[in-house]
Amino acid sequence: MNGIRAFAPTLLVAALGTTFGSALVIAPGIVTEALAATGYADLGPVKAILSVVGWLFLGIALYVGAIVTANTCSTLIAGQTRIIALQRLVGATGATLRARITRTGLAVGVLGGVIGAVVGTVLSALFVVVLRGDGFLPDTAYTLVPWELVLPVVAVVLATWGAFAVGSRRVLTVTPLEALSSSVEPSHDDLRSGRARTVWAIVLMAGGGLLIAVGLLASTASPMAVLPAALGGFVSFAGVAVGATIVMPPVLLTIGRIGDRDPVVLLAGRNAMRAPGRSSRATIGLVIGVTLLVTFAVALGIMQHVLEAQLRSMDQSRMTAEALQGQRDFFAQLGAVVSVIVGFSAVIAAVGVVNALALGVLQRRRELGLLRVLGLTGAQVRRMIVTEAVQMVVAAVVTGLVLGTFYGWVGGQTLLGSLGFATTPVLPPLTVGIVVVGALVLAVVATIAPVRRAMRVPPTEALAVD
C-alpha cells in the first residue's frame, strides 16, 4: 500500500501541477526576450507583472492540487482499512504507518515534480518553435530553463508532502479489531464531520463573509475595496473546502431525490449519502474547479457590461460600432486566455474526481457482488454506479455555479462599484454549457472502466472474505 505505484493518481496530479507551474515560470521570460528582440527592451516591468500573475495562478493550482491529493490519499487509505488493521494487529503503530505514507508522499512529490518540470519545459520549447515558425515570435534565443524553474518543483513537492500528511491522518484511527471484521463499514469520519473541522469551517466562512461585507460596503468609495473582498472570498471558500462534509451532503441529498421513484436511482442516491465523507471528498475538487472558472467568467462579464454602459453614457458621436465591437472582441480574447489558464486548475480537479470515483467503485467490489446476488442485473448495477456518479458531479457543478456566480459578482462590484453603475451577475451561457457538458462526460468516463472491471468478478468471488 505504501508503494508509489499505489499512489499513481496523486503522482499524476503532482506532475500536472508542476507542468502548469513550469509553463507559467518560463512564459514571462520568453515574452520579455521577444520584446527586447523587437526593440522594446525598456518594457522590463512586463516580466514582473507577468510573473506576479503567473505565481497567482500557480498558487491557485497548488491549492487545488493539494486538496485533490489529500482527498485521493484519504480515499486510498479508507479502502485499505483491513490491511492497515492487520499491520496494527501484528505490532505496527499508527504513527509508524503514517510516517511511511508521508515518506511515500515526499517521493511522489519529487518524482511528479521532476516529470512535470521536464514535460513543461518540452511543451514550452515546442510552443516557441511553432510560434517562431509562424512569425509570431521573433527569431532570437529564448531561455527555456531559467533558475526559477526550481521554484514550482519545490512548491509541488511541499504541497504533495503536506497533502499526504493530512490525508494519512485516518491511519491513526484504524484499530487492530477492524482486521477481524469480514466487512468494512463507513468510518465515523465518513459519516459526519469532526467537531474541530466543523468549528474551523464555521470560523473561516464567517470571517470570510465579514471581509466580503467590508469590501461591498466600501465598493462605492474606491476600487481598492476589491482587496478585502478578495481575501474574504479566499478565506470563506477555504471554509467551504474544510467543511465539505457539512456543505455537500444537503446538496447531494437534494439531487438524489430527483427521479427516486426508480429503484436504481433511489439506490444510487442512498449510496452517496451512506458515506457522505467519501462523497464529499470526491466532489469538493470539482466544486473548486467550477467555482474558479465561473468566478472569472462572471467578473469579466460584469466588467464588460459596465464598460459598455459607460461608453453609452458618453457623447454618442464619440462612440462608434467599431469601438464597441473592438471592446467586445478584446474581452472575448481575454476571457479565452483566462479560461485556459484557470481551466488547467479545473483539469487537475477533474483528475481528482476521476480518481475518487474510480477508486470508490473498485473498493466496493463486495457490495456490488451482494447486489448481484440479491437480484440486480449487471446492467442495473452499471446504471446505478453511473447514476451515482452523475448525481455527485451535478451536485458539485450546481454548488460551483452558485459559489462562482456569487464570488464573481463580489469581485466585479468591489472593483467597479465606484464608477456608479449598478452591477448584476452576468453568467456566460458558453461557460455554463462547457461546464455542464464536461462534467457529465466526466462522470460517465470516470465510472465505465472501474465498473467493467468490477463486473468481470463473479458475485461469489466478490463476496469471498480475503
N, C-alpha and C positions, 0 to 999 in steps of 0.2 A: 504493500500500500504506500510505503514511503518513497518508492522509486519515482524518478522523474517521469517515466512513461505513464504512470497512473495519473499524473497531473498534466498531461498533454494539453487539455483545454486551457489551463492557465498559462502554459508556455506560449500558446497561440496569442492570447491576449497581451502578454508581455512583448512579444515580437511585433504585434501590430502597433502597440503604443510607442515602441522605440522607432519603428519605421516612420510613423507620423511625426514624432519629435525630431528625427534626423532631417526630414524634409523641411520642417519649419526652421531649423537651425541653419541649414545650407542655403535656403532661398534668399534671405536678406543679403548675404554676401554676393550671390550671383547678380541680384538687382543692382547693388552698389557698383560692382565691377562693370556691368553693362552700361550704367550711367556714366561712369568715368571714361569708358571707351568712346562714348558719343559726345564727349565734351562737357558733361555736366558733373565734373568732379566736385564742384562746390556744394552738391546736394548730399553731403555726407550724413546729415541728420536723418535722411530717409532710412538708412540702415538701422539707426537706433529706434526709430518709430516702428519699423517692420519687426525688429527683434522683440520689442515690448509686446506687440500684437501676437507674434508667434509664441512667446512664452505664456501669454494669457490663454491661448487656445491649447497649448501643450498642458497647462495646468488643469484645464477642463478635462482633457483626455486622460490625464493621470488620475484625476478624481473618479472618473467613470471606471477606468481600468482597475483601480484599487477596490472599488465596491464590487465589480464583477468578479475579480479574483477572490476576494474574501467570501462572496456568496458561493462561487463554484467550489472552493475549498471546503466550505461548510457542508455543501451537498454531498461531496465525495466522502467526507468523514461520516456523515449521517448514514450513508449506505454501507459503511464498513463497521457498524456498531458492534456486531458479534465478533469480528476479527480483533478489534481493539479490546473487547471484553475478555477474549481468550488470552490475549497478551497480558492483560491485567491479572488474569487468573493464575498465570504461571510466574508472576512476580514483577512484571514491569509496572512502573508508576506512571501516573498520568503526566507528570512533569517531564519524565524521560521521553515518553512518546511524543509529547508536544514539541520538545526540543528537536527531535528527529525531523518532525514535519516542518518546523521552522527552518532547519538547515536545508531541507529539500527546497523550501521556498526561495532561499538565497541562491541555490544552484539553478532553479528555474528562472529566477530574475536575471542572473548573469548570462545564462545561455540564451534566453529570449532577447536580452539587451544586445548581445553581440550579433545575433541573427538579424534583428531589426535594424541595427546600425548598418550592417552590410547591405541589406535589401534597400534601405532608404538611400544610401549613397549611390547604389547602382541605378535605382529609379531616377534619382536627380540627374545623374550623368546621362541617362537616356533622354530625359526631357531637354537637357541642354543641347544634345546632339540634334534632336528633332527641331527645336526652336531655332537653333543656329542655321540649320539647313533650310528652314522656311524664311530666313531673313528677319525673324522677329528679334533675335538676339544678335548683336554684333560679333564678328569673328575675332575673338580675343580669348586669352586664357582665363579660366574660371577656377576658383578654389572649391573643390568638392569635398575635401577632408579638412575642415577648419578645426582648431583646437576645441571650439565649443561643442564639437560632436560628442565629447565625452560626457557632457552635462545631461542630455536626455537619457544616456545609458545608465548613469549613476542614479538619476531620478527614478527610472523604471525599476532598477534593482531594489532601491529602498522602498518604493511603493509596493512591489510584489512581496518583499520580505515582511513588511508590516502587515499586508493583507493576509499572508499565511499565518502570522502570529495571531491576528484577530479571528480568522476563520477556524483555527485549530483549538479555540477555547473549549469546544464541546468535548474534546478528548478528556478533559478533567472531570466531566460529569458522567462518563461511562463507568459503570460498576461491573466487577467480575461476575456478579449474579446474572447479568444480561447474556453472558455466554451460554448459560444453561437453558435459555428460552428457545423454543422452536420457531418463534416469530419475533420480529422487531416492530413494536408499536411506535407510533409517533411520540417523540420525547416531549418533556414539559416545555422545552424551548420551542418545539414545533407547534404546540397547542396554544400558547399565548406568550405575549412578550413579558420579559422580566421587568421587575419594578424599576430597577435603575435605568434600563433602556426607556421605559415609559416616561420617567421623570426628565431624562435628558431630552427626549423628543419634545415634550411639552415646553421645556425651558427654551430650547432652540427655536421652536416655532413661535412662541410668544415674543422672544427677544427680536427675532427677525421681523415679525409683524409690527412691532413698535418702531423699528428703524424705517420700515416701509411707510408707516403713517407719518413719521417725521419728514421723510422725503416728499410725500404727497402734499403735506401742509406747506412746505417751503417751495413747492414747484412753481408757484406763480411769481416768486420773487427772483429766483436765479436758477440757471441750468445746472449749477453745482449741486442742486438737490438730488441729482442722479447718484451721487456718491454714497450717501447714507442709504438710499433706496436699493442700490446695487448690493451693498454689503448686507442689507436686510434680506434681500432675495436669496443670497447665497446661504446666510445663516438659517433662514426659515426652510429652505429646500434641504439643507443638511438635516434639519429636524424631521422632514418627511422621510428622508433616506434612513435615518436612525430608527424612526418609528414606523418602518414599513409594515410591521406586523400589527400596527394599530390602524394605519390608513387603508391598506389594501383589502383586508378581509371584508369590510362592508361593501366595497365596490365589487369584489368577487361574488359575494352573496347576491347582490342585485343582478349582476349579469347572468349568474347561474339560474335565476328564476325565469329567464326568457326561454320559452319552449319547453318548460319542465314537465309538460304532460307526456312527453315522450320518455319512456323509462330509461333509455340510453342517455338522453340529455340530462335527466334528473340525476342519474348515477354519476355522470361526469361532473356536475356541479357539486354533488356531495363529496366526491373525491378531492376536489380542490379545497373544500372547506375542512376536510378531515385533518389535514396538516397545514394550517394557514401559514406557519413559519416557512415551510418548504415552498409553498406557492408564492409567498411574498418575496422570497429570495429570487425566485425565477422571474418575477415581473418587475422588480424595482429597477433593474438595469435598463430595461426598455422604457420605463417611465422617465428615467433621466435623459435618455437619448431623444425621445419625442418632445420632452419639455424644452430641451435646448434648441431643437430645430424650430419649434413653434414660437419660442420666445424671440429669437432673432427675426423670424419671418414677420411676426406681428409688429415688433418695434420698427422694422424697416417700412412696413406698410403704413404705420401711423406717420412716420417721418415723411414719406412721400405725399400722403394726403394733406398734411399740414403745410408743406412747402407749396403744393399746388394751390391750396386755399390762399396762401399768402400772395402768390403770383396773381391770382384772380382779383385780389383786393387792390392791386396796383392799377395804374393807368392802363386801360385796355390797349392803347396804342403801343405800349412797350412790351406787351406780351403777345407773342406770335404762336401759331400752332406748332411751328417747328421747334421753338424753345420748349414748349410743354412736352412735345413728343421726345425731344432730346433728354429732358429730365427723367421721363418715364423709362427710356432706354437705359439711362445711367443706373437707375435703381434696380432695373431688371438684371443688369450685369452684376451690380454689387450684391444683389440677393443671391444670384447663382454662385458667386465666389464664396460668400459666407456660408451658403448651404452646403457646398462641397467640403469646406474646412470643418464646419460643425458636424456635417454628416459623417465624418470619419469617427467621431466620438460615438455617434449612433450606431455605426458598424461594429465598434467594439462592444457596445451594449447588446447588439443583436447576437453577436457571438456568444455572449454570456447567457442569453435566453436560450439559444440552441443547445448549449452545453447543459444547462439546468434541466430543460425539458427532456433531452435525450437521456441524461443520467437518471432522471426520475423514472422514466419508463423501464430502463434496464434494471433498476433496483427494486422494481415491483413485480418481478417475474413470478413469484409465488402467488401474489394477489391475482394476477392475470390468469394463472393456471386454475385458481379456485373459481373464478368467474366462468371459465370454460367448462369446468366440471359441473357447475350449477346450471348450465344450460345455455349460456350465451355463445353464439356462434363466433367464429373468427372475425367475420365482417362486423358484427356488432361491437366486439371488443376494440377493433380498429377505429370504428366510428366514435366510440366512447373516448378513446385517447385523443383523437384529433379534435373532438368537440371540447374536451377539457382544455387542450392547448389553445384553441381558438378563444374560449371564454377568458382564459388568463391573459392572452395577448390583447383582446378587446378591452379588458379592464385596464390594462397598462396604457393603451392608446387613449382611452377616454380620460383617464387621470392625467396623462401627459398633455392632452389638448386643453384641459381646464387650467392646469397649472401654467402651461406655456402662454396661454392667452392672457392670464392674469399678470404674470411677470412681464410679458411683452408690453402690455398696456401701462404698467407701472413705469417701465423704462422709458416709453415714449412720452408719458405725461410729465415725468420729472425732468426730462431733458428739454422738452419743447413747451411745457406749460407756461413759461414766462413770455411766450410770444402772444398770448392772449387768445389762442384758438382752442376750442373745445376738442378734446381727443376722445375717440371711441375705438375699441379694439377692431382691428382690421385683420381678419383671418383669411389669407390667400387660399382660394379653392384648390389650386395646384398642389400646394404643400399638404393640405389635408388629404387630397386624393392619393398622393405618393405615400404618405404615412400609413393610411388605412390599407391600401392595396399591398404595400410592402410588408406590413405586419401580418396580414392574413396569409400571404405566401410564406412568411417566416414560420408561422405556426404549423402549417402543413408540412413544410420541408423538415422542420425540426423533429417531427414525430414519425415520418414514413420509415426511415431506416431502422430506428430502435424498435418500433412496433413489429416490423418484418422480422427482425432478429428474435424478438420475444415470441412471436407466433410460431417460429420454427421448433420451439421446445415443446414436446408433448406435455399435456396437462399433468400426467402422473409424475413426470420428471421434474416439472416446475414445482410440484408440491413436496418433493422429497426434501428431507431435512439434511443440511450439509453436515 
